[in-house]
Amino acid sequence: MKSEYLMVFIIVLFLFSCNKKSQKEVLYTDKIISAEKINSGDFLLSSITDSVSFVPLETADECLIKNVDKLYWINDSIFILDKQGNNKVLVFDGAGRFIRTIGAVGNGPGEYIQLNDFCVDTLSRCLYFLCSRFNIYQYSYEGKFIKKRNLQDFYADNIEYNKGRLFFAASGPPGGQRYPKDKGNGYGYNLIVTDTLGKILYEEFPNEIFGDNRRLLARPFYTLDSIILYRIYLDHHIYGVKKNNELFVHYYIDLGDNAYTINAYTMTKPPKSYPREVYEEILSRHRVISHIVENGTHLLFFFFNRSNPMWGIYDKKTETCNCYYKKNMIDDITGLSISFFEYVNKNTFIAVVHAFSIIDQKEKFKNKAWFENLNLSEASNPVLYVIKTKN
């Protein structure tokens, strides 16, 4: 009898230890951005700006841009992804002069059908294209095709490169398919890190935790000080992956009690599933972050507060955050409607401004040097509006 009790005790202890192992420890950070309070006054862009400049992208038949889907500004080269128009990457110099296109659409060697995303390896001076969600094409800076390989274990939506590793964000297999059971219960993982040959080094955030409410952010990655940072839908943590493939929290943005947020790292089951229209209605009543951009001096984040669009501005030097209604954001430097800053180059923020939106406001800009120097027409390519922030 004693031996039977002992056996039962051992089994219970084993099951308890297995369950304990499956539970993740919370990732703590002392970098908490308190963004609960709303400033009802005006925000003046000049308060964080040291200088501004405009880079009109050259307009010619071979480099017409329909939409800027992604942008890297590296040294004197500007790489722009235009999925809707060219389905290629266009390269301009720092003054906006067109240099070349990279990539080719077709079925031949070095050609692809659909370009989903791309990233840049500055050390090797090459680009990685993610095509049709499972092909990786590699090109040189000069546009020469180097090689192609397939992703063997997953489909991806976004790609980034950092120090010999490729980072992927993935929403799961296409068309309602499912992976084998060992791949995040059939839905795969939202964050996947591989080497440049495709060997998986790290996987995190199983897509199953979102149930029927799975979404993928338009830009889940950004780079700061040579570190890849990552965000997942509805999670207001900003994550990073160390060299040893260990996850850490870079910042947590606290929007207060009215925020709709999750901790995707510790979740083991999906939140309650709602029909899409009900789900969207729930989100419209809460604070939800949709976009973050960060340079060396400031972090900007765009969110909705009860359907009202808002900007949060975090000053790293003073460690203070102020949130403003978008309608109260004023560009007192140029007179333009406030721009949506999406990209970074060192201590600058970069906004893509369409030529027609500037021309529509031209009466306000008469006799202003910056406007006259642009020499725009409605058919012109977009203009890059660059602000250098104060230290």
N, C-alpha and C positions, 0 to 999 in steps of 0.2 A: 504493500500500500504506500509506504513512504517513497518507494521508487517511482510510483505512478504520480504522486504529488510533485515530486522533483521534476519529472518529465513535463508535466503541465506548466510548472513554474518556468522552466527553461524555454518552452514554446512561447509563453506569454511575453517573457523578457525579450526573446528574439523578435517577435512581431512589434513590440514597442520600440525596440532600437531601430528596426527597419523604417517604421513610420516616422521616427524622430529624424532619421537620416534624410528622408524625402522632403522634410520641411526646411525651407531655406531661411537662413538668418537674414534679418533686415540689414540693408546697406545703409549705414549712417553717414551723414555729412554735416559739418558745421557751416557749410556754405548755403545758407538759406536766405533767399531773397524774399523779403516781406513786401507783398504787393496787394495787401488787402484794402488799403485806403485809396479812395479816388480823389484826385485833385480836380475840382470843378472849374479852375481857372484856365488860362491859355498857356500853351507851351510854345516858346519861341525857339526855332531851330538854331538861331545864333547862340543860344545859351550853351550848346555843346559843340559848336563848330568853330574851328580855327580858320579854315579856308575852304573855298569851293572851286570846282572846275567842271567843264563840260567836254565830253569826247563824242563828237558826232561820228557815227560809224559810216564809212564810205558807202555811197549808194551807186551800184552798177548792176548790170544784168546778171553777172556771175555771182553776186553776193547779196541779193535781195533777201531780207529777213522777214518772215511772217510773224515769228514769235521767239523770244529768248526764253528757252526752257531751262538752261543752265549756263553758268558763266564762271570761268576762272581767269583771273588777271595775275599772270606770273611774269615777273620782271617786266620786259617790254612787249609781252605777247598777251593778247586777249583771245581766249578760246570760247566760242559760243555754240551751244547746241540749239539747232532749230529743227525740231521733230516734225512740225506741221508743214513747214515750207520745203526746206532742202533735204531733210532726213539725213543731214550730215553735220559735221563740225566745221565752222568757219573760223579762220584765224585772222586777226587784225593786229596791227602794232599799237603801241601805247597812245598814238595820236589818232587812231581810228582808221588808218589806211589799210585796205584789204590786202592780205598776203596770199592766202590759198584756202582751199577747202580740203578736208580730210575725210576719207570714206567714199564708198561708191555703192549705189543701189543696183542690184541685179543678182544673177545666179552664177556669175563667173568666180574665178579665184579672187579672194579678197573682197568680194561683194556680199551684200546682205540685203534682206528684204525690209526689216523693221529695226530701227535704232531706238532702243529704250532709254539708254543713259550712257554716260562716259565718265572717265576719270583720268587724271594725269599723274605720271611718275616723272617728277622733275629731275631726279638723279640720272635715270636712264634715258631721259628725253623721249618718252614714248607715251602713247595714249592707249587705254583699254576701252573698247566699245562693248557694251552689253546689248546683244541683238536677239530679237525674238524670245527674250527672257531666259535663254539657255545657251547661247553662243557667245564666246568671248573672242573678239578680234583685237589684235594688237597692231598699232601703226606707229611709225616714227613721227617726230615733230614735223618732218618734211613731207609727210603724207604717204610714205612708202609702207605698203602692207608687209608685216613681219610674219605673223602666224595666226592660226585660228585653233581653238579647242572648244569642246562642249562641256557644259556643267553636267556632271554625271548623276548627281543626287538630288537636285532641286531646281526649281524655277525661281528667278529673281526679278525684281522690279527696279532696284537702284544699286549703284556700285560706287565704291570709293577705294582709293589706294593709299596705303601708308606703310612705309618702311618694310617692303617685301611681303605685305599682306593685302589681300583684297577683302573689303567689307561689303556685304550684300544685305539689303532689306528685301524681304520676300513676303508676299501675301498668301502664298500657297499655290498648289497646282491649278492649272487652268480648267475652265469648263466643268466645275463641280467634281473633278477627279480627286482622288486621295492617294497619298503616298503609302508605302508600307507602314505597318503599325509602329515601327520603331522611330519613325520620323514625325515626332510631335503628334502622335495619335492620328496620323494621316493628313494633317494640315501643314506640317512642316514648322519651321522656326522663323520668327520675324527677323532675327539678327543672326547672320552666319558669317564667320571669318574663315578664309582659306589662305593657303600660300598661292603664289602666282601660277602654280601647276594645277590648282584645284583641290588639293587635299584639305579637308575640313579640319580646322584647328580648334574651333569653338562654335557652339550653338547656344542661343539663349532666347527666351520668350516664345514658348510654343504658341502658335496661332490659335490653338483650341481654346485658350483662356478667354477669347473674345466671343466664342459662340457664333451666333448669326450676325453679330455687330462688328465683324472684322472690317477695319479700314486701314489704309496705308497713307502716311503723310506724304505730301508732294515732295518734301525735302527732309528726309529723316536724318541726314548726315550733314555735319559741317566741320571744318578744320580750324583749330586754334593752336598756335605754337607747335605745329607739327603733330598734333594729337587729333585723332578722329573722335568726334563727339556724336552722340546718337540719341534720337528721341523716338518714342513709340506713342501711338494714338491714345489720347486721354490720360497719359501719364505725364505729370508736370516735373518729373525728374529729368535731368540731362545727364546721360550716361557716357562713360568712356571705357575703352578697353586697353589695359596696360600691355606692355611688351610680352609679359608672360600669359597673356590672354585671360587676365583676371578683371572682372567688371568692377567699376567704381562709379560713384556719383560725383559729378562735377558741380552741379548746382541743383537745388530744389526751389522751385518758384511757388511760394505760398500765396494763393489768391483768396484765402479766407474761407469761411464756412460755406459760402455760396458757390464754391468751385465744384465742378463735376470732374473728379480726378480718381485715378486708380494707382495702385502700386503693382505694375505688371511683373516685377521681379518675384514678388512673394505670392502672387495669385495662383491658386491651384484649380479653380473652376471659374467658368465665365460668369460675368454679371447677368442679371435677369435679362432675358431676350424679349425685345418688343418689336412690333411691326415698325418698319422704317419711319412712317409718318409720326408715330407716337414717340419713337426714339429721338427724332429730330426736334420734336416739340419739347421733350425733356431737356435736351441740350440748350435750347433757346432760352430756358429759364435759369441757366447756370453760367458760371464763368469757365470758358474753355479756351486754352491756348492753341492757336493754329500755326504760328510762325515765330521763329527765333533767329536772330542774327547777332553775332558777337565779334567785336574786335578787341584790341589790347586795352582800350579805355572804357568801353561801354558795352552793355548788353541791351538790345532792344527786343521786345516781344509784342506780338500782335494777338489780341484776344477779343472775345465777345463777352459782354456783360449784359444779360437779359436782351440779347440780340443787338445791343449797341456795340459798334466796332470801337476798339480802344487800343492805345499804345502804352506799354510800360517802358520806362527808361531807367536802367540801373547804372549808376556811376560807380565804377570799381574803386576809384580813389577814395571817395567819401563813404562808400558802401551804403548808399541810400538809393531808394527806388521811388519814383513818382509815376502814377498812372493817370492818363488823360483821355477824355473822349476824343475820337478822331476829328470831330468837327471843331475842336478847340486847338488842334495842332496847326501852327502857323509857320510857313516859310517866310520869315521876315527878311531873308537875304535876297531872294530872287523875285518873290511875289508869286511864284508858282503855287498851285494847290499842293498840299503836302504830299511828298513822294513816298512810295512804298520801297523802303531800302531792303534789298534781298541779298546782297553780296558784299564781300569784304576784300580789301587788298591792304594788308598791314593795318595802319590805324585810320583806315577810311571805311565809309559805308558807301555802297554803290546802288543807285536806283536806275532802272531802265525806264526811260520816258519816251513815249511814242511821239513822233514829230507832230502829228495832227493835234495832240492834246496841248502842245506848246502854241501852235498856230491859232488854235481856238481862243487862246488867252492873249493874243499878240497886242491887243489894244492897251493892255496893262504894261507892256514891255517896251513901248516906243521910246527910242533914244537911250535904251539901256545897252551898254556895250556887249554884255554877254549874249544878248539875243541877236544883235546885228551880226556878230561874228559867226553865228551858227549857219546862217544862210539856208534856211530850211524850206522845203515844200512838203505838201501833204504826202507825196510819194517817197519822201526821204526815209532812210533806215532809222531805227531808234537812236536816241542820244543817251549816253551814259552820264548820269549826274553824280558827281563824286564829291562827298564832303569829308574833309579831314577833321577828326574830332580833337577836342582839347585834351591835353594830358592832365 
